[in-house]
Amino acid sequence: QWQIAGVNVDQRSTPAILRQRVMQTGEPLRLRIRTDRQVPYSRIEPLLREAAEAGIGDIVFSVYQERGQ
């Protein structure tokens, strides 16, 4: 499941949405990726590439921690 600003989006629409957000704000954006260790890098890498192509260089990872750890 992919979300942008709390809204579910189709992964294929992500590049256009990222570019649109960059143009709308006119300021550097921060991309926060929330995931857990079960998600393979191969699922994250396209998002990193799309963010770079859109001009987003400030990327932060928020990792979900399992309860009891």
HTML snippet that shows the backbone in 3Dmol.js (N, CA, C, O; Angstrom):
<script src="https://3Dmol.org/build/3Dmol-min.js"></script>
<div id="view" style="width:600px;height:400px;position:relative"></div>
<script>
const pdb = `
ATOM      1  N   GLN A   1       0.847  -1.181   0.000  1.00  0.00           N
ATOM      2  CA  GLN A   1       0.000   0.000   0.000  1.00  0.00           C
ATOM      3  C   GLN A   1       0.886   1.236   0.000  1.00  0.00           C
ATOM      4  O   GLN A   1       1.781   1.368   0.835  1.00  0.00           O
ATOM      5  N   TRP A   2       0.638   2.121  -0.923  1.00  0.00           N
ATOM      6  CA  TRP A   2       1.384   3.369  -1.033  1.00  0.00           C
ATOM      7  C   TRP A   2       0.461   4.513  -0.655  1.00  0.00           C
ATOM      8  O   TRP A   2      -0.705   4.539  -1.048  1.00  0.00           O
ATOM      9  N   GLN A   3       0.986   5.455   0.107  1.00  0.00           N
ATOM     10  CA  GLN A   3       0.227   6.641   0.493  1.00  0.00           C
ATOM     11  C   GLN A   3       1.092   7.881   0.309  1.00  0.00           C
ATOM     12  O   GLN A   3       2.305   7.856   0.518  1.00  0.00           O
ATOM     13  N   ILE A   4       0.444   8.950  -0.081  1.00  0.00           N
ATOM     14  CA  ILE A   4       1.086  10.259  -0.127  1.00  0.00           C
ATOM     15  C   ILE A   4       0.182  11.205   0.641  1.00  0.00           C
ATOM     16  O   ILE A   4      -0.991  11.373   0.307  1.00  0.00           O
ATOM     17  N   ALA A   5       0.739  11.820   1.673  1.00  0.00           N
ATOM     18  CA  ALA A   5      -0.012  12.728   2.552  1.00  0.00           C
ATOM     19  C   ALA A   5      -1.241  12.029   3.128  1.00  0.00           C
ATOM     20  O   ALA A   5      -2.301  12.637   3.275  1.00  0.00           O
ATOM     21  N   GLY A   6      -1.085  10.744   3.451  1.00  0.00           N
ATOM     22  CA  GLY A   6      -2.159   9.991   4.085  1.00  0.00           C
ATOM     23  C   GLY A   6      -3.238   9.489   3.148  1.00  0.00           C
ATOM     24  O   GLY A   6      -4.240   8.934   3.600  1.00  0.00           O
ATOM     25  N   VAL A   7      -3.050   9.674   1.850  1.00  0.00           N
ATOM     26  CA  VAL A   7      -4.039   9.248   0.861  1.00  0.00           C
ATOM     27  C   VAL A   7      -3.475   8.069   0.074  1.00  0.00           C
ATOM     28  O   VAL A   7      -2.352   8.136  -0.426  1.00  0.00           O
ATOM     29  N   ASN A   8      -4.249   6.990  -0.037  1.00  0.00           N
ATOM     30  CA  ASN A   8      -3.822   5.836  -0.822  1.00  0.00           C
ATOM     31  C   ASN A   8      -3.670   6.237  -2.288  1.00  0.00           C
ATOM     32  O   ASN A   8      -4.543   6.895  -2.854  1.00  0.00           O
ATOM     33  N   VAL A   9      -2.560   5.835  -2.890  1.00  0.00           N
ATOM     34  CA  VAL A   9      -2.313   6.137  -4.299  1.00  0.00           C
ATOM     35  C   VAL A   9      -1.833   4.878  -5.007  1.00  0.00           C
ATOM     36  O   VAL A   9      -1.299   3.956  -4.391  1.00  0.00           O
ATOM     37  N   ASP A  10      -2.038   4.870  -6.305  1.00  0.00           N
ATOM     38  CA  ASP A  10      -1.530   3.797  -7.149  1.00  0.00           C
ATOM     39  C   ASP A  10      -0.039   4.051  -7.353  1.00  0.00           C
ATOM     40  O   ASP A  10       0.363   5.174  -7.661  1.00  0.00           O
ATOM     41  N   GLN A  11       0.764   3.037  -7.188  1.00  0.00           N
ATOM     42  CA  GLN A  11       2.216   3.193  -7.294  1.00  0.00           C
ATOM     43  C   GLN A  11       2.613   3.822  -8.630  1.00  0.00           C
ATOM     44  O   GLN A  11       3.578   4.583  -8.686  1.00  0.00           O
ATOM     45  N   ARG A  12       1.895   3.522  -9.687  1.00  0.00           N
ATOM     46  CA  ARG A  12       2.241   4.061 -11.007  1.00  0.00           C
ATOM     47  C   ARG A  12       2.055   5.571 -11.093  1.00  0.00           C
ATOM     48  O   ARG A  12       2.682   6.226 -11.925  1.00  0.00           O
ATOM     49  N   SER A  13       1.186   6.136 -10.230  1.00  0.00           N
ATOM     50  CA  SER A  13       0.950   7.584 -10.269  1.00  0.00           C
ATOM     51  C   SER A  13       1.931   8.365  -9.395  1.00  0.00           C
ATOM     52  O   SER A  13       1.929   9.595  -9.411  1.00  0.00           O
ATOM     53  N   THR A  14       2.759   7.665  -8.641  1.00  0.00           N
ATOM     54  CA  THR A  14       3.668   8.319  -7.700  1.00  0.00           C
ATOM     55  C   THR A  14       4.616   9.321  -8.360  1.00  0.00           C
ATOM     56  O   THR A  14       4.744  10.431  -7.843  1.00  0.00           O
ATOM     57  N   PRO A  15       5.288   9.001  -9.470  1.00  0.00           N
ATOM     58  CA  PRO A  15       6.208   9.986 -10.057  1.00  0.00           C
ATOM     59  C   PRO A  15       5.521  11.310 -10.398  1.00  0.00           C
ATOM     60  O   PRO A  15       6.063  12.379 -10.116  1.00  0.00           O
ATOM     61  N   ALA A  16       4.343  11.246 -10.996  1.00  0.00           N
ATOM     62  CA  ALA A  16       3.629  12.472 -11.363  1.00  0.00           C
ATOM     63  C   ALA A  16       3.213  13.254 -10.124  1.00  0.00           C
ATOM     64  O   ALA A  16       3.289  14.482 -10.114  1.00  0.00           O
ATOM     65  N   ILE A  17       2.778  12.563  -9.090  1.00  0.00           N
ATOM     66  CA  ILE A  17       2.370  13.235  -7.853  1.00  0.00           C
ATOM     67  C   ILE A  17       3.564  13.917  -7.205  1.00  0.00           C
ATOM     68  O   ILE A  17       3.449  15.051  -6.741  1.00  0.00           O
ATOM     69  N   LEU A  18       4.704  13.248  -7.166  1.00  0.00           N
ATOM     70  CA  LEU A  18       5.899  13.850  -6.571  1.00  0.00           C
ATOM     71  C   LEU A  18       6.326  15.099  -7.332  1.00  0.00           C
ATOM     72  O   LEU A  18       6.634  16.123  -6.723  1.00  0.00           O
ATOM     73  N   ARG A  19       6.346  15.019  -8.659  1.00  0.00           N
ATOM     74  CA  ARG A  19       6.721  16.186  -9.471  1.00  0.00           C
ATOM     75  C   ARG A  19       5.749  17.345  -9.248  1.00  0.00           C
ATOM     76  O   ARG A  19       6.157  18.502  -9.145  1.00  0.00           O
ATOM     77  N   GLN A  20       4.461  17.017  -9.174  1.00  0.00           N
ATOM     78  CA  GLN A  20       3.446  18.047  -8.954  1.00  0.00           C
ATOM     79  C   GLN A  20       3.642  18.725  -7.595  1.00  0.00           C
ATOM     80  O   GLN A  20       3.534  19.947  -7.495  1.00  0.00           O
ATOM     81  N   ARG A  21       3.927  17.948  -6.558  1.00  0.00           N
ATOM     82  CA  ARG A  21       4.150  18.519  -5.222  1.00  0.00           C
ATOM     83  C   ARG A  21       5.359  19.451  -5.216  1.00  0.00           C
ATOM     84  O   ARG A  21       5.325  20.515  -4.598  1.00  0.00           O
ATOM     85  N   VAL A  22       6.417  19.051  -5.898  1.00  0.00           N
ATOM     86  CA  VAL A  22       7.619  19.892  -5.966  1.00  0.00           C
ATOM     87  C   VAL A  22       7.293  21.214  -6.657  1.00  0.00           C
ATOM     88  O   VAL A  22       7.711  22.274  -6.191  1.00  0.00           O
ATOM     89  N   MET A  23       6.553  21.162  -7.758  1.00  0.00           N
ATOM     90  CA  MET A  23       6.205  22.385  -8.483  1.00  0.00           C
ATOM     91  C   MET A  23       5.261  23.266  -7.669  1.00  0.00           C
ATOM     92  O   MET A  23       5.388  24.490  -7.701  1.00  0.00           O
ATOM     93  N   GLN A  24       4.328  22.677  -6.949  1.00  0.00           N
ATOM     94  CA  GLN A  24       3.356  23.452  -6.173  1.00  0.00           C
ATOM     95  C   GLN A  24       4.007  24.208  -5.023  1.00  0.00           C
ATOM     96  O   GLN A  24       3.663  25.361  -4.764  1.00  0.00           O
ATOM     97  N   THR A  25       4.933  23.575  -4.340  1.00  0.00           N
ATOM     98  CA  THR A  25       5.511  24.202  -3.157  1.00  0.00           C
ATOM     99  C   THR A  25       6.601  25.199  -3.501  1.00  0.00           C
ATOM    100  O   THR A  25       6.723  26.235  -2.847  1.00  0.00           O
ATOM    101  N   GLY A  26       7.387  24.903  -4.508  1.00  0.00           N
ATOM    102  CA  GLY A  26       8.492  25.778  -4.847  1.00  0.00           C
ATOM    103  C   GLY A  26       9.610  25.752  -3.815  1.00  0.00           C
ATOM    104  O   GLY A  26      10.562  26.527  -3.906  1.00  0.00           O
ATOM    105  N   GLU A  27       9.498  24.873  -2.845  1.00  0.00           N
ATOM    106  CA  GLU A  27      10.501  24.735  -1.789  1.00  0.00           C
ATOM    107  C   GLU A  27      10.980  23.287  -1.747  1.00  0.00           C
ATOM    108  O   GLU A  27      10.299  22.386  -2.237  1.00  0.00           O
ATOM    109  N   PRO A  28      12.151  23.069  -1.160  1.00  0.00           N
ATOM    110  CA  PRO A  28      12.616  21.685  -1.019  1.00  0.00           C
ATOM    111  C   PRO A  28      11.623  20.858  -0.199  1.00  0.00           C
ATOM    112  O   PRO A  28      11.096  21.321   0.813  1.00  0.00           O
ATOM    113  N   LEU A  29      11.385  19.656  -0.645  1.00  0.00           N
ATOM    114  CA  LEU A  29      10.467  18.762   0.055  1.00  0.00           C
ATOM    115  C   LEU A  29      11.231  17.682   0.803  1.00  0.00           C
ATOM    116  O   LEU A  29      12.346  17.319   0.427  1.00  0.00           O
ATOM    117  N   ARG A  30      10.631  17.183   1.843  1.00  0.00           N
ATOM    118  CA  ARG A  30      11.162  16.034   2.568  1.00  0.00           C
ATOM    119  C   ARG A  30      10.217  14.863   2.302  1.00  0.00           C
ATOM    120  O   ARG A  30       9.002  14.976   2.458  1.00  0.00           O
ATOM    121  N   LEU A  31      10.796  13.756   1.903  1.00  0.00           N
ATOM    122  CA  LEU A  31      10.031  12.534   1.693  1.00  0.00           C
ATOM    123  C   LEU A  31      10.276  11.618   2.879  1.00  0.00           C
ATOM    124  O   LEU A  31      11.419  11.276   3.181  1.00  0.00           O
ATOM    125  N   ARG A  32       9.208  11.225   3.547  1.00  0.00           N
ATOM    126  CA  ARG A  32       9.323  10.288   4.667  1.00  0.00           C
ATOM    127  C   ARG A  32       8.764   8.948   4.198  1.00  0.00           C
ATOM    128  O   ARG A  32       7.601   8.842   3.806  1.00  0.00           O
ATOM    129  N   ILE A  33       9.607   7.944   4.247  1.00  0.00           N
ATOM    130  CA  ILE A  33       9.211   6.594   3.852  1.00  0.00           C
ATOM    131  C   ILE A  33       8.988   5.795   5.119  1.00  0.00           C
ATOM    132  O   ILE A  33       9.909   5.602   5.912  1.00  0.00           O
ATOM    133  N   ARG A  34       7.771   5.335   5.307  1.00  0.00           N
ATOM    134  CA  ARG A  34       7.447   4.508   6.472  1.00  0.00           C
ATOM    135  C   ARG A  34       7.316   3.068   6.010  1.00  0.00           C
ATOM    136  O   ARG A  34       6.535   2.751   5.113  1.00  0.00           O
ATOM    137  N   THR A  35       8.079   2.225   6.629  1.00  0.00           N
ATOM    138  CA  THR A  35       8.116   0.828   6.208  1.00  0.00           C
ATOM    139  C   THR A  35       8.545  -0.037   7.383  1.00  0.00           C
ATOM    140  O   THR A  35       8.737   0.461   8.492  1.00  0.00           O
ATOM    141  N   ASP A  36       8.693  -1.312   7.140  1.00  0.00           N
ATOM    142  CA  ASP A  36       9.273  -2.204   8.144  1.00  0.00           C
ATOM    143  C   ASP A  36      10.283  -3.105   7.451  1.00  0.00           C
ATOM    144  O   ASP A  36      10.430  -3.062   6.229  1.00  0.00           O
ATOM    145  N   ARG A  37      10.965  -3.904   8.222  1.00  0.00           N
ATOM    146  CA  ARG A  37      12.070  -4.690   7.647  1.00  0.00           C
ATOM    147  C   ARG A  37      11.610  -5.816   6.733  1.00  0.00           C
ATOM    148  O   ARG A  37      12.432  -6.427   6.050  1.00  0.00           O
ATOM    149  N   GLN A  38      10.328  -6.099   6.708  1.00  0.00           N
ATOM    150  CA  GLN A  38       9.826  -7.151   5.825  1.00  0.00           C
ATOM    151  C   GLN A  38       9.728  -6.691   4.370  1.00  0.00           C
ATOM    152  O   GLN A  38       9.611  -7.511   3.460  1.00  0.00           O
ATOM    153  N   VAL A  39       9.776  -5.384   4.161  1.00  0.00           N
ATOM    154  CA  VAL A  39       9.677  -4.853   2.804  1.00  0.00           C
ATOM    155  C   VAL A  39      11.062  -4.893   2.163  1.00  0.00           C
ATOM    156  O   VAL A  39      11.993  -4.263   2.665  1.00  0.00           O
ATOM    157  N   PRO A  40      11.209  -5.624   1.062  1.00  0.00           N
ATOM    158  CA  PRO A  40      12.533  -5.723   0.431  1.00  0.00           C
ATOM    159  C   PRO A  40      12.941  -4.400  -0.228  1.00  0.00           C
ATOM    160  O   PRO A  40      12.098  -3.604  -0.640  1.00  0.00           O
ATOM    161  N   TYR A  41      14.244  -4.195  -0.314  1.00  0.00           N
ATOM    162  CA  TYR A  41      14.783  -2.980  -0.930  1.00  0.00           C
ATOM    163  C   TYR A  41      14.268  -2.815  -2.356  1.00  0.00           C
ATOM    164  O   TYR A  41      14.085  -1.690  -2.819  1.00  0.00           O
ATOM    165  N   SER A  42      14.038  -3.900  -3.041  1.00  0.00           N
ATOM    166  CA  SER A  42      13.559  -3.823  -4.425  1.00  0.00           C
ATOM    167  C   SER A  42      12.214  -3.109  -4.527  1.00  0.00           C
ATOM    168  O   SER A  42      11.869  -2.611  -5.599  1.00  0.00           O
ATOM    169  N   ARG A  43      11.450  -3.047  -3.444  1.00  0.00           N
ATOM    170  CA  ARG A  43      10.175  -2.313  -3.431  1.00  0.00           C
ATOM    171  C   ARG A  43      10.396  -0.833  -3.112  1.00  0.00           C
ATOM    172  O   ARG A  43       9.582   0.008  -3.491  1.00  0.00           O
ATOM    173  N   ILE A  44      11.487  -0.513  -2.420  1.00  0.00           N
ATOM    174  CA  ILE A  44      11.773   0.857  -2.005  1.00  0.00           C
ATOM    175  C   ILE A  44      12.582   1.609  -3.066  1.00  0.00           C
ATOM    176  O   ILE A  44      12.391   2.810  -3.255  1.00  0.00           O
ATOM    177  N   GLU A  45      13.463   0.920  -3.741  1.00  0.00           N
ATOM    178  CA  GLU A  45      14.381   1.549  -4.696  1.00  0.00           C
ATOM    179  C   GLU A  45      13.672   2.363  -5.775  1.00  0.00           C
ATOM    180  O   GLU A  45      14.135   3.459  -6.091  1.00  0.00           O
ATOM    181  N   PRO A  46      12.570   1.883  -6.358  1.00  0.00           N
ATOM    182  CA  PRO A  46      11.899   2.718  -7.367  1.00  0.00           C
ATOM    183  C   PRO A  46      11.420   4.055  -6.798  1.00  0.00           C
ATOM    184  O   PRO A  46      11.472   5.075  -7.485  1.00  0.00           O
ATOM    185  N   LEU A  47      10.962   4.053  -5.567  1.00  0.00           N
ATOM    186  CA  LEU A  47      10.509   5.294  -4.939  1.00  0.00           C
ATOM    187  C   LEU A  47      11.677   6.256  -4.732  1.00  0.00           C
ATOM    188  O   LEU A  47      11.534   7.460  -4.946  1.00  0.00           O
ATOM    189  N   LEU A  48      12.819   5.737  -4.322  1.00  0.00           N
ATOM    190  CA  LEU A  48      14.011   6.575  -4.156  1.00  0.00           C
ATOM    191  C   LEU A  48      14.420   7.203  -5.489  1.00  0.00           C
ATOM    192  O   LEU A  48      14.758   8.385  -5.550  1.00  0.00           O
ATOM    193  N   ARG A  49      14.386   6.412  -6.540  1.00  0.00           N
ATOM    194  CA  ARG A  49      14.745   6.905  -7.875  1.00  0.00           C
ATOM    195  C   ARG A  49      13.751   7.967  -8.340  1.00  0.00           C
ATOM    196  O   ARG A  49      14.148   9.003  -8.872  1.00  0.00           O
ATOM    197  N   GLU A  50      12.449   7.704  -8.137  1.00  0.00           N
ATOM    198  CA  GLU A  50      11.418   8.655  -8.551  1.00  0.00           C
ATOM    199  C   GLU A  50      11.545   9.971  -7.781  1.00  0.00           C
ATOM    200  O   GLU A  50      11.356  11.046  -8.348  1.00  0.00           O
ATOM    201  N   ALA A  51      11.862   9.883  -6.505  1.00  0.00           N
ATOM    202  CA  ALA A  51      12.041  11.089  -5.693  1.00  0.00           C
ATOM    203  C   ALA A  51      13.221  11.904  -6.218  1.00  0.00           C
ATOM    204  O   ALA A  51      13.123  13.124  -6.349  1.00  0.00           O
ATOM    205  N   ALA A  52      14.324  11.241  -6.517  1.00  0.00           N
ATOM    206  CA  ALA A  52      15.503  11.937  -7.042  1.00  0.00           C
ATOM    207  C   ALA A  52      15.187  12.602  -8.379  1.00  0.00           C
ATOM    208  O   ALA A  52      15.595  13.739  -8.622  1.00  0.00           O
ATOM    209  N   GLU A  53      14.468  11.901  -9.238  1.00  0.00           N
ATOM    210  CA  GLU A  53      14.109  12.462 -10.540  1.00  0.00           C
ATOM    211  C   GLU A  53      13.176  13.660 -10.403  1.00  0.00           C
ATOM    212  O   GLU A  53      13.178  14.547 -11.256  1.00  0.00           O
ATOM    213  N   ALA A  54      12.374  13.693  -9.331  1.00  0.00           N
ATOM    214  CA  ALA A  54      11.461  14.815  -9.085  1.00  0.00           C
ATOM    215  C   ALA A  54      12.165  15.975  -8.391  1.00  0.00           C
ATOM    216  O   ALA A  54      11.584  17.050  -8.235  1.00  0.00           O
ATOM    217  N   GLY A  55      13.420  15.765  -7.969  1.00  0.00           N
ATOM    218  CA  GLY A  55      14.171  16.822  -7.308  1.00  0.00           C
ATOM    219  C   GLY A  55      14.089  16.792  -5.795  1.00  0.00           C
ATOM    220  O   GLY A  55      14.417  17.777  -5.133  1.00  0.00           O
ATOM    221  N   ILE A  56      13.654  15.673  -5.245  1.00  0.00           N
ATOM    222  CA  ILE A  56      13.565  15.529  -3.791  1.00  0.00           C
ATOM    223  C   ILE A  56      14.827  14.823  -3.312  1.00  0.00           C
ATOM    224  O   ILE A  56      15.091  13.679  -3.682  1.00  0.00           O
ATOM    225  N   GLY A  57      15.603  15.521  -2.483  1.00  0.00           N
ATOM    226  CA  GLY A  57      16.847  14.946  -1.988  1.00  0.00           C
ATOM    227  C   GLY A  57      16.849  14.678  -0.502  1.00  0.00           C
ATOM    228  O   GLY A  57      17.737  13.993   0.007  1.00  0.00           O
ATOM    229  N   ASP A  58      15.862  15.211   0.202  1.00  0.00           N
ATOM    230  CA  ASP A  58      15.770  15.031   1.656  1.00  0.00           C
ATOM    231  C   ASP A  58      14.823  13.868   1.925  1.00  0.00           C
ATOM    232  O   ASP A  58      13.603  14.033   1.906  1.00  0.00           O
ATOM    233  N   ILE A  59      15.387  12.701   2.173  1.00  0.00           N
ATOM    234  CA  ILE A  59      14.587  11.487   2.355  1.00  0.00           C
ATOM    235  C   ILE A  59      14.872  10.909   3.729  1.00  0.00           C
ATOM    236  O   ILE A  59      16.025  10.708   4.110  1.00  0.00           O
ATOM    237  N   VAL A  60      13.806  10.645   4.465  1.00  0.00           N
ATOM    238  CA  VAL A  60      13.902  10.132   5.826  1.00  0.00           C
ATOM    239  C   VAL A  60      13.157   8.806   5.890  1.00  0.00           C
ATOM    240  O   VAL A  60      12.066   8.667   5.338  1.00  0.00           O
ATOM    241  N   PHE A  61      13.751   7.843   6.563  1.00  0.00           N
ATOM    242  CA  PHE A  61      13.085   6.558   6.765  1.00  0.00           C
ATOM    243  C   PHE A  61      12.523   6.492   8.172  1.00  0.00           C
ATOM    244  O   PHE A  61      13.228   6.761   9.144  1.00  0.00           O
ATOM    245  N   SER A  62      11.255   6.133   8.279  1.00  0.00           N
ATOM    246  CA  SER A  62      10.615   5.858   9.565  1.00  0.00           C
ATOM    247  C   SER A  62      10.292   4.373   9.561  1.00  0.00           C
ATOM    248  O   SER A  62       9.507   3.903   8.738  1.00  0.00           O
ATOM    249  N   VAL A  63      10.891   3.654  10.464  1.00  0.00           N
ATOM    250  CA  VAL A  63      10.745   2.202  10.478  1.00  0.00           C
ATOM    251  C   VAL A  63       9.797   1.799  11.591  1.00  0.00           C
ATOM    252  O   VAL A  63       9.959   2.204  12.743  1.00  0.00           O
ATOM    253  N   TYR A  64       8.807   0.997  11.232  1.00  0.00           N
ATOM    254  CA  TYR A  64       7.891   0.473  12.233  1.00  0.00           C
ATOM    255  C   TYR A  64       8.610  -0.587  13.046  1.00  0.00           C
ATOM    256  O   TYR A  64       9.264  -1.471  12.493  1.00  0.00           O
ATOM    257  N   GLN A  65       8.487  -0.494  14.339  1.00  0.00           N
ATOM    258  CA  GLN A  65       9.104  -1.478  15.221  1.00  0.00           C
ATOM    259  C   GLN A  65       8.025  -2.409  15.747  1.00  0.00           C
ATOM    260  O   GLN A  65       6.941  -1.971  16.133  1.00  0.00           O
ATOM    261  N   GLU A  66       8.337  -3.698  15.757  1.00  0.00           N
ATOM    262  CA  GLU A  66       7.383  -4.671  16.272  1.00  0.00           C
ATOM    263  C   GLU A  66       7.193  -4.460  17.766  1.00  0.00           C
ATOM    264  O   GLU A  66       8.122  -4.069  18.473  1.00  0.00           O
ATOM    265  N   ARG A  67       5.994  -4.719  18.232  1.00  0.00           N
ATOM    266  CA  ARG A  67       5.722  -4.587  19.661  1.00  0.00           C
ATOM    267  C   ARG A  67       6.563  -5.581  20.445  1.00  0.00           C
ATOM    268  O   ARG A  67       6.807  -6.704  20.003  1.00  0.00           O
ATOM    269  N   GLY A  68       7.001  -5.139  21.624  1.00  0.00           N
ATOM    270  CA  GLY A  68       7.803  -6.008  22.475  1.00  0.00           C
ATOM    271  C   GLY A  68       9.285  -5.939  22.183  1.00  0.00           C
ATOM    272  O   GLY A  68      10.075  -6.659  22.794  1.00  0.00           O
ATOM    273  N   GLN A  69       9.669  -5.081  21.256  1.00  0.00           N
ATOM    274  CA  GLN A  69      11.099  -4.949  20.942  1.00  0.00           C
ATOM    275  C   GLN A  69      11.616  -3.623  21.403  1.00  0.00           C
ATOM    276  O   GLN A  69      12.798  -3.326  21.228  1.00  0.00           O
TER     277      GLN A  69
END
`;
const viewer = $3Dmol.createViewer("view");
viewer.addModel(pdb, "pdb");
viewer.setStyle({}, {cartoon: {color: "spectrum"}});
viewer.zoomTo();
viewer.render();
</script>
